[in-house]
Amino acid sequence: MDALRLGPLVLPWGPLVLALGYTVAMFAAGAARRAGRGDPEPALLPLLVLALVAARLAFVLQHLADYPTALSMLDIRDRGFDAWAGWLAGLLGVAFWAWRRPALRRSLPASAATGAAVVLATLGLLQLAQPPRPPLPAINLPRLGGGELALQSLRGRPVVLNLWATWCPPCRRELPMLAQAARREQGVRIVLVDEGEPAARVADFLRRENLAPPEVLLDAHNVLMAHYRAPGFPTTLFIAADGRVQRMHIGELSAATLAQGVAELRRSPAS
């Protein structure tokens, strides 16, 4: 339930839920207009954009050192947003707009609140529908270069487990950052698990890309993808020291979203 899979497409729930809330707010605005309570519809899109920009800006400012260029700050594929900043900006925007437009002082807050309630309720239902994520399985996986690793041996220390494949474009984009973080990170172990490919192909890819991650495992039969019900590549699991998944990130990571997940792991009581 972390994402909606439609054939080859994997769509995170967040943007879909926001689109649903905006659509419901538009319907509420249309009802207000027909009832003669003003037309709040033109304000809704600017308010949504304001909330999203504020949420992104707040996140970027918190992780400024992890965004080396202005272009990387604008790349929202990592889904780095500060939800509290977005909600606050939206609330202040509604209050300011309603203050400037007396005719909308009832209809605009009502329409925006309707959309917001749908977003919060849908996210809550998705959370309730999320099946419990299983702990680390009791299996051994081959290491690239020889030997095996028992996944149960990862317990006792927070772990970031990245499921990837050489043919996956988002995986290829995030891999240099993950390899660098794996060499640098202290206290949190970062393990890259190639799914469904032979060792020779993985080794050849890493050699061509001049990458040398410290720990690469091979999951030739996609055991971890099935175990965690991962909908697609890349999938990154942030696993607390007790072996239980604290967070699952579907899609491409940036250095900032990786840092956010690692910080949450460090704050986890199990860590």
C-alpha positions as a Python dict, from the first residue, in 0.01 Angstrom:
ca = {
    (1, 'M'): (0, 0, 0),
    (2, 'D'): (302, 234, -16),
    (3, 'A'): (232, 298, -385),
    (4, 'L'): (-24, 222, -652),
    (5, 'R'): (99, -10, -927),
    (6, 'L'): (-64, 18, -1270),
    (7, 'G'): (113, -225, -1498),
    (8, 'P'): (471, -96, -1535),
    (9, 'L'): (386, 232, -1358),
    (10, 'V'): (445, 272, -984),
    (11, 'L'): (269, 581, -848),
    (12, 'P'): (331, 699, -491),
    (13, 'W'): (9, 761, -299),
    (14, 'G'): (103, 1114, -185),
    (15, 'P'): (51, 1300, -515),
    (16, 'L'): (-261, 1093, -593),
    (17, 'V'): (-417, 1177, -256),
    (18, 'L'): (-338, 1547, -303),
    (19, 'A'): (-502, 1538, -647),
    (20, 'L'): (-811, 1376, -492),
    (21, 'G'): (-831, 1640, -219),
    (22, 'Y'): (-794, 1921, -473),
    (23, 'T'): (-1070, 1771, -689),
    (24, 'V'): (-1306, 1749, -391),
    (25, 'A'): (-1223, 2109, -294),
    (26, 'M'): (-1310, 2217, -649),
    (27, 'F'): (-1647, 2044, -626),
    (28, 'A'): (-1713, 2217, -293),
    (29, 'A'): (-1616, 2551, -449),
    (30, 'G'): (-1856, 2490, -737),
    (31, 'A'): (-2137, 2418, -491),
    (32, 'A'): (-2059, 2742, -306),
    (33, 'R'): (-2067, 2940, -631),
    (34, 'R'): (-2403, 2794, -731),
    (35, 'A'): (-2540, 2878, -387),
    (36, 'G'): (-2437, 3242, -433),
    (37, 'R'): (-2162, 3240, -168),
    (38, 'G'): (-1889, 3372, -396),
    (39, 'D'): (-1651, 3178, -620),
    (40, 'P'): (-1351, 3040, -429),
    (41, 'E'): (-1243, 2815, -717),
    (42, 'P'): (-975, 3050, -866),
    (43, 'A'): (-799, 3064, -528),
    (44, 'L'): (-761, 2689, -478),
    (45, 'L'): (-482, 2615, -726),
    (46, 'P'): (-261, 2907, -611),
    (47, 'L'): (-314, 2796, -251),
    (48, 'L'): (-213, 2438, -336),
    (49, 'V'): (98, 2563, -517),
    (50, 'L'): (181, 2787, -220),
    (51, 'A'): (156, 2492, 20),
    (52, 'L'): (373, 2268, -199),
    (53, 'V'): (638, 2536, -253),
    (54, 'A'): (652, 2610, 120),
    (55, 'A'): (678, 2239, 202),
    (56, 'R'): (960, 2192, -48),
    (57, 'L'): (1142, 2508, 56),
    (58, 'A'): (1129, 2412, 425),
    (59, 'F'): (1268, 2066, 347),
    (60, 'V'): (1547, 2203, 128),
    (61, 'L'): (1649, 2456, 394),
    (62, 'Q'): (1668, 2179, 653),
    (63, 'H'): (1896, 1974, 423),
    (64, 'L'): (2071, 2251, 234),
    (65, 'A'): (2412, 2083, 249),
    (66, 'D'): (2270, 1779, 68),
    (67, 'Y'): (2159, 1982, -236),
    (68, 'P'): (2474, 2081, -426),
    (69, 'T'): (2298, 2278, -703),
    (70, 'A'): (1984, 2484, -750),
    (71, 'L'): (1865, 2229, -1007),
    (72, 'S'): (1883, 1950, -749),
    (73, 'M'): (1670, 2160, -515),
    (74, 'L'): (1402, 2178, -784),
    (75, 'D'): (1412, 1805, -857),
    (76, 'I'): (1109, 1686, -659),
    (77, 'R'): (1143, 1324, -768),
    (78, 'D'): (1292, 1253, -425),
    (79, 'R'): (958, 1365, -268),
    (80, 'G'): (1137, 1575, -9),
    (81, 'F'): (865, 1789, 151),
    (82, 'D'): (801, 1917, 502),
    (83, 'A'): (432, 1844, 556),
    (84, 'W'): (394, 2073, 859),
    (85, 'A'): (532, 2370, 666),
    (86, 'G'): (295, 2297, 377),
    (87, 'W'): (-13, 2278, 599),
    (88, 'L'): (84, 2597, 782),
    (89, 'A'): (144, 2787, 458),
    (90, 'G'): (-191, 2668, 320),
    (91, 'L'): (-373, 2776, 635),
    (92, 'L'): (-212, 3120, 633),
    (93, 'G'): (-283, 3155, 261),
    (94, 'V'): (-653, 3078, 310),
    (95, 'A'): (-673, 3328, 598),
    (96, 'F'): (-500, 3602, 396),
    (97, 'W'): (-707, 3543, 82),
    (98, 'A'): (-1033, 3539, 278),
    (99, 'W'): (-933, 3859, 458),
    (100, 'R'): (-862, 4032, 126),
    (101, 'R'): (-1186, 3903, -33),
    (102, 'P'): (-1476, 3947, 209),
    (103, 'A'): (-1713, 3766, -29),
    (104, 'L'): (-1508, 3449, 20),
    (105, 'R'): (-1474, 3456, 397),
    (106, 'R'): (-1704, 3157, 436),
    (107, 'S'): (-1684, 2970, 108),
    (108, 'L'): (-1304, 2963, 65),
    (109, 'P'): (-1222, 2822, 412),
    (110, 'A'): (-1506, 2571, 376),
    (111, 'S'): (-1388, 2451, 34),
    (112, 'A'): (-1024, 2429, 139),
    (113, 'A'): (-1114, 2252, 462),
    (114, 'T'): (-1322, 1997, 272),
    (115, 'G'): (-1028, 1912, 47),
    (116, 'A'): (-788, 1900, 342),
    (117, 'A'): (-1021, 1668, 534),
    (118, 'V'): (-1035, 1429, 238),
    (119, 'V'): (-653, 1426, 216),
    (120, 'L'): (-609, 1356, 587),
    (121, 'A'): (-884, 1093, 597),
    (122, 'T'): (-751, 912, 290),
    (123, 'L'): (-395, 910, 426),
    (124, 'G'): (-528, 776, 755),
    (125, 'L'): (-720, 498, 581),
    (126, 'L'): (-415, 404, 374),
    (127, 'Q'): (-211, 385, 692),
    (128, 'L'): (-469, 159, 854),
    (129, 'A'): (-482, -61, 543),
    (130, 'Q'): (-103, -97, 538),
    (131, 'P'): (-24, -458, 634),
    (132, 'P'): (242, -504, 902),
    (133, 'R'): (585, -503, 745),
    (134, 'P'): (769, -825, 821),
    (135, 'P'): (1108, -823, 995),
    (136, 'L'): (1433, -922, 825),
    (137, 'P'): (1394, -1273, 682),
    (138, 'A'): (1611, -1560, 802),
    (139, 'I'): (1794, -1610, 471),
    (140, 'N'): (2150, -1586, 343),
    (141, 'L'): (2230, -1383, 33),
    (142, 'P'): (2551, -1406, -173),
    (143, 'R'): (2789, -1111, -158),
    (144, 'L'): (2916, -969, -483),
    (145, 'G'): (3274, -1087, -490),
    (146, 'G'): (3220, -1402, -285),
    (147, 'G'): (3082, -1526, 43),
    (148, 'E'): (2737, -1488, 196),
    (149, 'L'): (2562, -1263, 444),
    (150, 'A'): (2294, -1386, 684),
    (151, 'L'): (2037, -1106, 691),
    (152, 'Q'): (1958, -1184, 1053),
    (153, 'S'): (2314, -1076, 1135),
    (154, 'L'): (2216, -719, 1043),
    (155, 'R'): (2010, -694, 1362),
    (156, 'G'): (2151, -484, 1641),
    (157, 'R'): (2232, -184, 1424),
    (158, 'P'): (2013, 38, 1203),
    (159, 'V'): (2025, -63, 836),
    (160, 'V'): (1933, 98, 507),
    (161, 'L'): (1850, -175, 256),
    (162, 'N'): (1828, -55, -105),
    (163, 'L'): (1665, -288, -359),
    (164, 'W'): (1780, -204, -710),
    (165, 'A'): (1865, -335, -1057),
    (166, 'T'): (2115, -226, -1320),
    (167, 'W'): (1845, -170, -1586),
    (168, 'C'): (1644, 71, -1366),
    (169, 'P'): (1713, 440, -1454),
    (170, 'P'): (1623, 585, -1110),
    (171, 'C'): (1842, 318, -946),
    (172, 'R'): (2133, 416, -1169),
    (173, 'R'): (2088, 784, -1081),
    (174, 'E'): (2082, 733, -704),
    (175, 'L'): (2351, 463, -688),
    (176, 'P'): (2660, 693, -679),
    (177, 'M'): (2510, 887, -388),
    (178, 'L'): (2425, 564, -202),
    (179, 'A'): (2773, 420, -261),
    (180, 'Q'): (2932, 736, -127),
    (181, 'A'): (2700, 742, 175),
    (182, 'A'): (2771, 375, 248),
    (183, 'R'): (3142, 451, 273),
    (184, 'R'): (3089, 763, 484),
    (185, 'E'): (2798, 678, 715),
    (186, 'Q'): (2878, 590, 1075),
    (187, 'G'): (2639, 393, 1294),
    (188, 'V'): (2396, 307, 1012),
    (189, 'R'): (2481, 27, 769),
    (190, 'I'): (2387, 82, 402),
    (191, 'V'): (2350, -238, 200),
    (192, 'L'): (2270, -249, -172),
    (193, 'V'): (2077, -556, -286),
    (194, 'D'): (2060, -624, -659),
    (195, 'E'): (1736, -799, -749),
    (196, 'G'): (1714, -1072, -1010),
    (197, 'E'): (2046, -1031, -1195),
    (198, 'P'): (2359, -1248, -1224),
    (199, 'A'): (2677, -1148, -1047),
    (200, 'A'): (2868, -1092, -1372),
    (201, 'R'): (2618, -833, -1496),
    (202, 'V'): (2620, -644, -1165),
    (203, 'A'): (3000, -648, -1140),
    (204, 'D'): (3036, -531, -1501),
    (205, 'F'): (2791, -245, -1443),
    (206, 'L'): (2968, -124, -1129),
    (207, 'R'): (3305, -146, -1303),
    (208, 'R'): (3182, 57, -1603),
    (209, 'E'): (3033, 321, -1374),
    (210, 'N'): (3348, 330, -1161),
    (211, 'L'): (3146, 254, -847),
    (212, 'A'): (3270, 53, -551),
    (213, 'P'): (2995, 24, -287),
    (214, 'P'): (3131, -147, 24),
    (215, 'E'): (2847, -398, 50),
    (216, 'V'): (2650, -540, -245),
    (217, 'L'): (2430, -848, -212),
    (218, 'L'): (2270, -1055, -487),
    (219, 'D'): (1905, -1159, -462),
    (220, 'A'): (1875, -1364, -779),
    (221, 'H'): (1519, -1484, -705),
    (222, 'N'): (1374, -1150, -586),
    (223, 'V'): (1312, -1291, -240),
    (224, 'L'): (1328, -952, -68),
    (225, 'M'): (1099, -786, -324),
    (226, 'A'): (835, -1049, -248),
    (227, 'H'): (903, -1053, 128),
    (228, 'Y'): (846, -678, 162),
    (229, 'R'): (581, -654, -114),
    (230, 'A'): (786, -385, -285),
    (231, 'P'): (590, -252, -585),
    (232, 'G'): (888, -152, -797),
    (233, 'F'): (1247, -24, -824),
    (234, 'P'): (1414, 134, -647),
    (235, 'T'): (1277, 53, -303),
    (236, 'T'): (1467, 163, 6),
    (237, 'L'): (1395, 11, 346),
    (238, 'F'): (1496, 194, 662),
    (239, 'I'): (1526, -84, 919),
    (240, 'A'): (1563, -26, 1293),
    (241, 'A'): (1809, -219, 1506),
    (242, 'D'): (1542, -474, 1601),
    (243, 'G'): (1507, -577, 1236),
    (244, 'R'): (1170, -414, 1172),
    (245, 'V'): (1106, -175, 885),
    (246, 'Q'): (1056, 178, 1013),
    (247, 'R'): (1003, 339, 672),
    (248, 'M'): (979, 233, 310),
    (249, 'H'): (1067, 478, 33),
    (250, 'I'): (941, 390, -314),
    (251, 'G'): (1130, 562, -594),
    (252, 'E'): (1447, 764, -625),
    (253, 'L'): (1629, 896, -320),
    (254, 'S'): (1832, 1212, -296),
    (255, 'A'): (2107, 1271, -43),
    (256, 'A'): (1854, 1480, 152),
    (257, 'T'): (1581, 1214, 167),
    (258, 'L'): (1843, 955, 260),
    (259, 'A'): (1966, 1183, 539),
    (260, 'Q'): (1607, 1231, 657),
    (261, 'G'): (1549, 856, 676),
    (262, 'V'): (1882, 795, 851),
    (263, 'A'): (1804, 1068, 1106),
    (264, 'E'): (1471, 898, 1184),
    (265, 'L'): (1652, 568, 1231),
    (266, 'R'): (1894, 730, 1475),
    (267, 'R'): (1600, 866, 1676),
    (268, 'S'): (1424, 530, 1684),
    (269, 'P'): (1403, 381, 2037),
    (270, 'A'): (1507, 44, 1893),
    (271, 'S'): (1832, 202, 1773),
}
